[in-house]
């Protein structure tokens, strides 16, 4: 694998209209402005997670931040490393992500095909799907073979961003179902909590710079 400069990780894909359907979802928890729902479909081993919250930052800034692989460690819970890949044998955008698991569990790695769409209502949809058979050096980590992650970013009337995050991940290995379901909820909640704090601080700094430019600080 070799690195490539990151000039635009995502490319066009029309998201299916049912991707964020409310059918079969049950509310799991609501904390710190983050609403989390779960469901378990017949063909799924674990629960699927859907979370929603409002970020006090513009949709453009939120999109550019979360679409940069280098920001993964800053906001995604347990993210240890992430990079965009240049793969000559694949006509798609791929990122590699390594998630650190607590000792003595092995960390997980995943290769994600990543696509995006800009919608007429000014919302942005992002879809990531795990892919296999990537040519690479031997690894000591466990590879995640089943992962589907979707983000929907919608501008709010007050200039913020409503983010809906839906994902289903099978981490592999011999882990209890209840533990995986619990950890997945923690993963999404803490990641969104980190994102809210980072973007709020960024907005505060922008306001400070504006005041400085106008000699009001």
C-alpha positions, 0 to 999 in steps of 0.5 A: 500500500502507498499513501496518496495526497488527499484531494477528495475522498468521496465521490458521487452516489445516490443514497437509497430513500430507505437508508434512514427509514424509521421502520423497526427502530427503537429508542435506546438512549438520549444523552448530551443531545445525542439520540440513539436508536437500535434495531436488529434485522433477521439477517443480522448478528448484532444490533444496527445503530442509528444516532442523531444530534445537532452540531453547532457548525456549518455543514461545509465545515462538518463535512470537510472535517469528518471526510479528512482521514487525518481527523479520525484520531481527533473525534472517532472513539478508539481510532488509532490510525486512518489514511486514504489509499492509492490502489491501482487495481481498484477504481474506487476511493478507499480508506484504511482505518485501525481501531484500538481495542482494550487489552487483551483484545486485538485491534481491528482494521478495516478497508472502506469503499467511500462514496458521497452525494450532494442532494438538492436540499443541500444535505450531504450523504456519505456511505462507507462499505467494507471491502475485502481482498486488498493486497497488503503486507501481513498484519497482526490485527483482525480485519473487519469484513462486515461494516456499513456506515452512513452519515447524513448531514443536513443544514439547520435553520440556525446555520448548524448541522444535523448529523444522522449516523447509521452503522452496522459492524461485525468486529470479528473474533469470538466476542459476546453479542451483548458486549459488541452491542453495548460497545457499538452504542458507546462508540457512536455516542462518544464519537459524536460527543467528541465531534460536537466539542471540537466543532463548538471550539472551532466556532468559538475560535472563529468568533474570536478571530473575527473580533480580533480583526475588527479590533474588538478583542 
